[in-house]
Amino acid sequence: MRIVGRNRLDEFCSTHADARPWIEVWLQETASFLHSNIVIFNVRGDKYRLEVQVDFRNGIVSVLWVGKHSEYDERNQQR
């Protein structure tokens, strides 16, 4: 699959370097998704969250958001 939004991952890793190894592994395994077009990944033992949208027809994964788990919870309370 083609990854759209890799710059967001790079920006995040520039301030959270401990997440980079997991994200590199994730990039190699992006085709292993189940149902739903929005997928949330727990990163580094649930310390961070990664939210993506998957377009299965066109083989595109769009990075929507990446950040700390607490930021994710706060962000979703506002929805």
BADO-956001 format. One line per field, with one value per residue: residue number from 1; x, y, z of N, C-alpha, C, CB in turn. Coordinates in nm, 3 decimals, padded with zeros to 5 digits. Glycine has a CB too. Layout:
<recs>
n = c(NUM,...)
n.px = c(X,...)
n.py = c(Y,...)
n.pz = c(Z,...)
ca.px = c(X,...)
ca.py = c(Y,...)
ca.pz = c(Z,...)
c.px = c(X,...)
c.py = c(Y,...)
c.pz = c(Z,...)
cb.px = c(X,...)
cb.py = c(Y,...)
cb.pz = c(Z,...)
</recs>
This chain:
<recs>
n = c(1,2,3,4,5,6,7,8,9,10,11,12,13,14,15,16,17,18,19,20,21,22,23,24,25,26,27,28,29,30,31,32,33,34,35,36,37,38,39,40,41,42,43,44,45,46,47,48,49,50,51,52,53,54,55,56,57,58,59,60,61,62,63,64,65,66,67,68,69,70,71,72,73,74,75,76,77,78,79)
n.px = c(00.083,00.032,00.155,00.016,00.092,00.324,00.502,00.389,00.435,00.714,00.760,00.645,00.812,01.046,01.030,00.958,01.139,01.153,00.935,00.989,01.109,00.885,00.704,00.841,00.829,00.552,00.503,00.592,00.400,00.148,-00.063,-00.213,-00.486,-00.807,-01.170,-01.354,-01.277,-01.131,-00.857,-00.711,-00.405,-00.221,00.069,00.393,00.341,00.090,00.146,00.141,-00.083,-00.196,-00.376,-00.537,-00.673,-00.806,-00.804,-00.911,-00.977,-00.816,-00.571,-00.453,-00.323,-00.401,-00.251,-00.405,-00.379,-00.139,-00.010,00.031,-00.119,-00.284,-00.342,-00.487,-00.715,-00.817,-00.863,-01.065,-01.275,-01.374,-01.511)
n.py = c(-00.118,00.230,00.495,00.783,01.090,01.052,01.243,01.342,01.134,01.136,01.392,01.355,01.153,01.295,01.427,01.228,00.999,00.738,00.608,00.559,00.301,00.125,00.245,00.215,-00.064,-00.089,00.039,-00.156,-00.348,-00.267,-00.380,-00.549,-00.518,-00.523,-00.518,-00.200,00.139,00.324,00.297,00.237,00.240,00.110,00.241,00.163,00.015,00.124,00.386,00.583,00.686,00.599,00.702,00.602,00.610,00.378,00.309,00.064,-00.014,00.142,00.097,00.270,00.420,00.664,00.879,01.007,01.114,01.137,01.086,01.140,00.905,01.020,01.264,01.174,01.071,01.309,01.455,01.304,01.335,01.574,01.535)
n.pz = c(00.000,-00.052,00.141,00.270,00.409,00.549,00.634,00.868,01.044,01.049,01.160,01.413,01.515,01.536,01.775,01.947,01.965,02.056,01.953,01.689,01.604,01.627,01.450,01.210,01.185,01.169,00.924,00.749,00.773,00.687,00.542,00.692,00.793,00.952,00.918,00.888,00.799,00.940,01.145,01.456,01.614,01.883,02.006,02.104,02.349,02.421,02.481,02.289,02.023,01.698,01.427,01.139,00.805,00.586,00.248,00.085,-00.176,-00.346,-00.236,-00.041,00.249,00.472,00.696,00.968,01.225,01.490,01.813,02.173,02.400,02.597,02.474,02.259,02.388,02.497,02.262,02.145,02.321,02.254,02.024)
ca.px = c(00.000,00.100,00.130,00.000,00.106,00.446,00.565,00.335,00.507,00.851,00.755,00.619,00.932,01.154,01.017,00.930,01.226,01.130,00.827,01.035,01.119,00.753,00.646,00.909,00.769,00.414,00.507,00.614,00.288,00.024,-00.169,-00.276,-00.597,-00.937,-01.285,-01.356,-01.180,-01.049,-00.786,-00.634,-00.297,-00.150,00.212,00.485,00.273,-00.023,00.193,00.100,-00.189,-00.184,-00.507,-00.525,-00.790,-00.762,-00.881,-00.873,-00.991,-00.702,-00.448,-00.394,-00.339,-00.379,-00.228,-00.493,-00.333,-00.049,00.022,00.028,-00.247,-00.365,-00.388,-00.590,-00.836,-00.865,-00.911,-01.190,-01.382,-01.425,-01.590)
ca.py = c(00.000,00.359,00.569,00.927,01.155,01.007,01.358,01.350,01.034,01.187,01.503,01.297,01.081,01.389,01.462,01.105,00.904,00.600,00.549,00.533,00.159,00.067,00.300,00.149,-00.198,-00.068,00.070,-00.280,-00.439,-00.191,-00.453,-00.643,-00.455,-00.587,-00.431,-00.055,00.221,00.394,00.200,00.298,00.153,00.142,00.248,00.152,-00.027,00.212,00.520,00.670,00.636,00.631,00.688,00.602,00.573,00.284,00.301,-00.068,-00.022,00.205,00.060,00.389,00.442,00.805,00.906,01.116,01.175,01.059,01.162,01.069,00.843,01.120,01.362,01.105,01.069,01.448,01.488,01.233,01.387,01.693,01.493)
ca.pz = c(00.000,-00.053,00.265,00.254,00.539,00.618,00.698,01.005,01.123,01.066,01.255,01.544,01.559,01.567,01.916,02.022,01.894,02.103,01.873,01.552,01.568,01.609,01.327,01.098,01.173,01.123,00.781,00.675,00.794,00.672,00.472,00.786,00.864,00.954,00.893,00.913,00.726,01.039,01.229,01.563,01.659,02.007,01.976,02.217,02.471,02.448,02.518,02.180,01.936,01.556,01.362,00.993,00.725,00.484,00.124,00.037,-00.322,-00.412,-00.168,00.019,00.392,00.505,00.838,01.010,01.349,01.574,01.934,02.300,02.431,02.669,02.374,02.182,02.470,02.504,02.129,02.117,02.407,02.186,01.907)
c.px = c(00.087,00.060,00.125,00.010,00.228,00.517,00.515,00.408,00.650,00.856,00.735,00.745,01.048,01.147,00.989,01.008,01.201,01.018,00.874,01.048,00.983,00.691,00.712,00.856,00.628,00.410,00.526,00.493,00.153,-00.088,-00.246,-00.391,-00.724,-01.042,-01.260,-01.247,-01.092,-00.987,-00.702,-00.530,-00.243,-00.002,00.292,00.413,00.163,00.019,00.146,-00.014,-00.163,-00.320,-00.489,-00.661,-00.740,-00.858,-00.839,-00.880,-00.868,-00.568,-00.376,-00.424,-00.305,-00.361,-00.312,-00.438,-00.236,-00.012,00.019,-00.113,-00.338,-00.419,-00.500,-00.722,-00.899,-00.928,-01.046,-01.303,-01.449,-01.512,-01.734)
c.py = c(00.124,00.435,00.719,00.989,01.111,01.121,01.376,01.252,01.081,01.300,01.451,01.230,01.175,01.434,01.342,00.991,00.759,00.532,00.508,00.384,00.094,00.116,00.238,00.009,-00.185,-00.041,-00.055,-00.372,-00.370,-00.267,-00.548,-00.582,-00.539,-00.480,-00.281,00.019,00.304,00.289,00.277,00.195,00.202,00.134,00.245,00.125,00.068,00.351,00.623,00.606,00.684,00.602,00.701,00.573,00.490,00.287,00.170,-00.079,00.030,00.173,00.179,00.392,00.588,00.820,01.028,01.189,01.080,01.145,01.074,01.015,00.943,01.226,01.302,01.105,01.208,01.490,01.425,01.271,01.506,01.658,01.471)
c.pz = c(00.000,00.074,00.233,00.393,00.617,00.687,00.841,01.096,01.151,01.167,01.397,01.599,01.592,01.713,02.006,01.956,01.935,02.025,01.734,01.518,01.545,01.478,01.205,01.076,01.118,00.973,00.696,00.682,00.771,00.604,00.564,00.865,00.853,00.925,00.919,00.837,00.817,01.130,01.330,01.608,01.792,01.975,02.104,02.348,02.515,02.495,02.415,02.103,01.794,01.492,01.211,00.930,00.609,00.366,00.057,-00.115,-00.394,-00.346,-00.106,00.168,00.418,00.655,00.874,01.132,01.419,01.694,02.058,02.326,02.502,02.573,02.289,02.258,02.476,02.371,02.100,02.210,02.341,02.067,01.942)
cb.px = c(-00.094,00.065,00.240,-00.137,-00.015,00.541,00.538,00.183,00.510,00.908,00.642,00.504,00.975,01.148,00.907,00.775,01.371,01.097,00.712,01.167,01.194,00.661,00.661,01.061,00.767,00.349,00.618,00.736,00.292,00.052,-00.110,-00.172,-00.623,-00.965,-01.399,-01.340,-01.251,-01.133,-00.697,-00.725,-00.185,-00.189,00.245,00.567,00.371,-00.112,00.348,00.218,-00.328,-00.069,-00.608,-00.420,-00.870,-00.751,-00.856,-00.962,-01.114,-00.721,-00.356,-00.447,-00.248,-00.496,-00.074,-00.631,-00.453,00.079,-00.074,00.072,-00.227,-00.282,-00.271,-00.547,-00.804,-00.750,-00.810,-01.168,-01.326,-01.309,-01.534)
cb.py = c(00.000,00.440,00.540,00.963,01.131,00.939,01.485,01.321,00.898,01.234,01.600,01.197,00.982,01.510,01.564,01.073,00.939,00.600,00.648,00.601,00.083,00.102,00.452,00.144,-00.271,00.048,00.171,-00.351,-00.496,-00.068,-00.532,-00.694,-00.315,-00.657,-00.476,-00.028,00.312,00.499,00.105,00.344,00.146,00.044,00.376,00.279,-00.042,00.148,00.523,00.702,00.681,00.548,00.794,00.499,00.700,00.141,00.427,-00.172,00.055,00.353,-00.009,00.517,00.345,00.893,00.931,01.062,01.210,01.014,01.278,01.161,00.718,01.186,01.407,00.960,01.020,01.543,01.444,01.087,01.425,01.781,01.367)
cb.pz = c(00.120,-00.182,00.372,00.183,00.619,00.521,00.616,01.006,01.050,00.933,01.218,01.537,01.453,01.474,01.933,02.025,01.919,02.252,01.862,01.530,01.676,01.728,01.324,01.122,01.310,01.199,00.753,00.728,00.933,00.594,00.357,00.883,00.809,01.091,00.977,01.060,00.630,01.120,01.142,01.682,01.554,02.124,01.895,02.229,02.581,02.551,02.529,02.087,01.985,01.487,01.415,00.946,00.675,00.543,00.029,00.099,-00.368,-00.416,-00.264,-00.049,00.477,00.454,00.868,01.041,01.441,01.494,01.950,02.415,02.519,02.780,02.283,02.150,02.612,02.540,02.024,02.126,02.545,02.141,01.848)
</recs>
